[in-house]
Amino acid sequence: MQETEIDLLFLFLFLSLLLILTVMLAFSIRLVFSGKDQLPPGRTGFPIVGETLEFMSMGRKGTPEKFFKERMAKYSPEVFKTSLIAEKTVVFCGASGNKFLFSNENKLVTSWWPRSIEKIFPSSTQTSTYEELLKMRNLLLRFLKPEALQKYVGTMDVVARSHLDTHWNNHKKVTVFPLAKNYTFTLACRLFLSVENPTQIARFSDPFHLLLAGVLSVPINFPGTRFNKAINATRTIRKELIRIIRQRTADLGAEIAIPGNDILSHMLITTDDNGQFMKEMDIADKIIGLLIAGHDTSSAAITFILKYLAEFPKVYDKVLQEVEELAMEKKGEDLLNWEDLKKMKYCWNVVNEVLRMVPPVQGTFREAVTDFTYAGFSIPKGWKLYWSANTTHKNPKYFSEPEKFEPSRFEGNGPIPFSHVPFGGGPRMCPGKEYARLEILVFMYNIVRRFKWEKVILDEKIVIDPMPRLAHGLPIRLHPH
């Protein structure tokens, strides 16, 4: 063979090999980027930290929806990947994403809590199997279902009236948020624990804001950090709760307390399948969780209701008209009842619009229990999944002019399913939804009948940290009717 022929042969073999490799590479790329193997688009940010700082920063600036809006526009309006609190995370977006996660609870996904919560509540996480969580949820539903709550409406009215008499009457100016927390915490203690003594309530009410601030913080346990303050606050609260638990146990033994009269008593007299009672520490941690859920979210909602009623006098006037018409139907100082609250339809539309504008719970995590695909992308087992109300509540696809405050959105059939999700959805929808509705409407009825008000700070900043609040707590000037 001549050199030219040899060169041509080698060139032919080289090109053939190159063609084969190209085909194999193309096939491999096709496999990687097929719906079966392709991860959702997005970026995971810096090592460990991920995009957590940006996520929190946008919340503290009062624009949490911006984090999601930017990534939905850049990557996908349905799903994108990121990294939050040191976890590989997939964010499900829109009503379809909410529906998928809510309807696949305990099938493809399960609840998941950040590591910070595991360290703050170690006893609860060690015992919180799916079966236990289910039992706890059934216990809550027993006390928080509409039929059970009907008998508590009068008590809520008594607490609201007493609260306003003590902390609002004869004041020209008040700061709403701490007073709203006082009302909702007092009510939760009374209904969950049968604790009414203000001094006793105050002993463990103050540390609660430190606890909540540290729940979704970076889990670094050094003095001065939010996480460290949350752990110390939990110890303080738990110590006081265990004292209450022991006293209640003694009262039940002496037949002073009524078994099952509140959630605490029921926990103390209920055994598991093996006939074992719950440990004091487990009861204390679960009660702490209930008190957080039973007052922090509602107090945030009440604060923003008063903010928007101050900003929109016409909305306030319609609320006042509705409650005055209801008051005219009652005799003298008769307490509110279940049927009364059912008539407060416009008030509830206002509440729903406030919850749309500023949802108290921004979103929650889930974990993939198996590999599955969604919207053509692969979701690996073990990845954390996040849904956020901000992907629908401020989305013009679901709510026209989303920045406009308009309670009439909720008249008639209201928004499309899975677009308005301030209480979550599916099997893990907040069991306290009806409880929150009642305590908020009772407060609205009483506050609007007594006062009109105006904001002291016209452009007070909204901060999400991790729940929404106004930077100065919403100071207002009161004008008694």
C-alpha positions, -999 to 999 in steps of 0.1 A, spaced: 0 0 0 12 35 -8 14 61 19 -15 80 5 -38 50 6 -27 43 42 -34 79 52 -68 77 35 -76 45 53 -66 59 87 -86 90 79 -116 69 70 -113 48 102 -108 80 123 -139 96 108 -159 65 112 -149 63 149 -156 99 153 -191 94 138 -198 65 161 -187 85 192 -208 114 180 -238 92 177 -232 76 211 -227 110 227 -259 124 211 -278 93 223 -264 98 258 -273 135 259 -308 126 247 -311 101 275 -298 126 301 -321 153 289 -351 131 284 -381 135 307 -369 104 325 -335 117 336 -336 155 333 -337 175 366 -358 206 366 -340 237 354 -325 261 379 -294 268 399 -284 256 434 -262 286 442 -233 285 465 -222 253 483 -242 245 515 -257 280 516 -273 276 482 -298 304 475 -310 306 511 -296 341 517 -313 355 486 -345 337 495 -345 352 530 -333 386 518 -363 390 495 -386 381 523 -370 407 546 -375 433 519 -412 424 519 -411 409 483 -410 371 489 -429 365 456 -400 381 437 -377 350 444 -403 327 427 -414 351 400 -378 356 387 -371 319 386 -404 310 371 -398 334 343 -362 323 337 -365 286 341 -400 272 341 -435 284 353 -442 249 366 -411 237 385 -375 247 392 -346 235 413 -327 255 439 -310 249 472 -326 261 505 -314 257 541 -286 233 528 -310 210 510 -314 203 473 -349 216 467 -375 215 439 -401 243 440 -435 234 426 -453 264 411 -488 274 403 -522 258 410 -511 226 392 -480 223 414 -501 228 445 -526 202 434 -499 176 426 -482 179 460 -514 181 480 -530 151 462 -498 129 465 -493 133 502 -480 99 517 -479 85 481 -450 102 463 -442 128 490 -443 131 527 -439 160 552 -404 172 560 -391 197 586 -358 215 585 -329 203 607 -333 233 629 -367 220 640 -353 186 647 -328 202 671 -353 225 688 -378 197 693 -357 165 696 -382 144 715 -410 150 690 -389 142 659 -378 109 675 -413 98 680 -431 114 651 -438 84 629 -464 87 602 -488 67 624 -482 91 654 -487 121 632 -520 107 619 -532 100 655 -522 136 665 -540 150 635 -572 130 643 -570 142 679 -568 178 667 -596 174 643 -618 161 671 -614 194 689 -610 217 659 -638 205 636 -667 229 631 -692 210 652 -668 209 682 -659 246 679 -694 258 679 -695 258 717 -663 279 720 -677 309 700 -691 325 732 -658 320 750 -640 336 721 -663 366 724 -658 369 761 -620 368 757 -621 394 728 -643 418 749 -621 415 779 -590 420 758 -604 452 742 -616 465 776 -581 460 791 -557 469 763 -576 492 738 -603 512 756 -591 546 769 -560 545 747 -555 571 720 -527 551 703 -518 514 703 -494 491 685 -515 463 669 -492 433 665 -482 427 702 -518 432 712 -531 408 686 -505 382 698 -518 388 734 -554 381 723 -547 350 703 -522 335 728 -546 341 757 -574 324 737 -552 294 728 -541 289 764 -577 290 775 -591 266 749 -561 242 746 -549 242 782 -578 256 803 -552 282 816 -568 316 823 -545 332 849 -527 362 831 -496 358 852 -493 321 844 -498 329 807 -472 356 807 -445 333 821 -442 315 788 -458 339 762 -427 362 760 -402 336 747 -425 325 719 -413 352 694 -377 340 699 -388 304 693 -406 312 660 -377 334 647 -353 305 652 -374 277 637 -363 284 601 -329 299 609 -294 285 601 -289 257 627 -257 271 643 -259 268 681 -237 296 692 -247 322 719 -265 351 704 -276 334 672 -313 330 665 -310 293 666 -294 294 701 -321 318 714 -348 295 700 -334 265 718 -332 284 751 -367 298 746 -380 263 740 -365 251 773 -381 279 792 -415 272 776 -412 235 780 -403 238 817 -435 259 824 -456 235 803 -443 204 822 -453 221 854 -488 226 840 -489 190 828 -480 177 862 -506 198 879 -532 187 854 -523 150 859 -528 155 897 -561 173 891 -573 144 868 -563 119 895 -582 138 921 -612 142 897 -609 180 900 -603 184 862 -627 170 836 -612 143 813 -611 153 777 -623 189 784 -594 203 764 -565 190 742 -541 187 771 -564 166 792 -572 143 763 -534 138 757 -529 128 793 -557 102 794 -551 86 759 -529 56 755 -513 41 724 -519 6 710 -496 -8 736 -514 9 765 -486 34 770 -493 70 779 -475 99 761 -443 111 778 -444 145 794 -417 158 770 -436 147 739 -469 163 752 -450 195 760 -435 197 725 -468 190 708 -485 216 729 -458 241 719 -465 233 683 -502 239 688 -496 272 706 -474 284 677 -500 274 651 -529 286 673 -517 322 678 -488 333 656 -505 329 622 -538 344 634 -521 374 651 -503 382 619 -536 379 599 -554 402 624 -526 428 622 -528 430 584 -566 430 585 -564 462 605 -537 476 582 -559 472 551 -591 484 568 -572 516 577 -560 520 541 -594 513 525 -622 533 542 -649 520 518 -640 484 528 -641 493 564 -675 509 560 -689 478 544 -675 457 573 -690 481 598 -724 479 581 -723 441 582 -714 438 619 -739 465 629 -767 448 611 -757 416 629 -756 434 662 -791 448 657 -804 412 655 -790 404 690 -805 412 723 -785 435 746 -751 420 754 -758 385 741 -726 367 731 -719 358 695 -728 323 684 -720 300 655 -750 312 634 -739 348 638 -705 342 623 -720 324 594 -737 357 585 -703 376 583 -698 368 547 -683 401 535 -660 401 566 -647 367 556 -641 379 520 -620 406 535 -600 381 555 -594 359 525 -582 389 505 -558 398 533 -546 361 534 -540 363 496 -520 395 498 -500 385 529 -503 347 536 -491 341 572 -476 308 561 -455 314 530 -451 277 522 -439 244 536 -415 216 527 -422 180 515 -397 152 507 -398 128 477 -402 93 491 -396 78 456 -383 88 422 -411 103 401 -416 127 371 -434 159 370 -440 183 341 -415 161 321 -387 164 347 -372 139 370 -376 144 408 -351 122 427 -360 103 459 -348 122 490 -349 157 474 -368 183 493 -399 198 477 -413 233 484 -446 249 476 -453 285 482 -485 305 482 -466 333 465 -465 314 431 -503 318 428 -515 345 452 -496 373 434 -498 357 400 -520 375 374 -527 341 358 -550 334 388 -558 368 402 -563 398 379 -544 429 391 -529 409 419 -515 440 438 -550 454 441 -569 449 473 -603 436 462 -624 414 486 -650 409 459 -627 383 443 -641 358 468 -678 363 460 -697 336 442 -674 307 432 -643 326 441 -608 317 427 -600 285 409 -591 255 430 -556 253 445 -548 289 437 -558 304 471 -539 283 496 -532 302 528 -540 270 548 -523 246 525 -544 217 511 -549 180 508 -545 156 538 -522 181 555 -544 212 552 -541 232 584 -565 215 609 -569 248 626 -585 266 596 -619 268 612 -605 278 646 -586 306 629 -618 317 610 -638 320 642 -612 338 664 -605 363 635 -642 370 628 -650 374 666 -622 399 669 -633 418 637 -668 421 650 -657 436 683 -630 459 671 -649 474 643 -679 481 665 -658 500 690 -633 519 669 -622 534 636 -585 539 633 -557 554 612 -521 544 606 -494 564 624 -467 553 598 -482 556 563 -456 535 544 -446 510 571 -425 482 556 -436 446 555 -410 421 566 -412 383 561 -390 367 588 -402 339 586 -438 351 590 -450 384 577 -450 413 601 -449 451 599 -416 466 608 -430 487 637 -459 464 646 -485 488 631 -490 517 655 -525 532 650 -545 561 664 -579 550 677 -612 569 672 -639 554 693 -674 553 679 
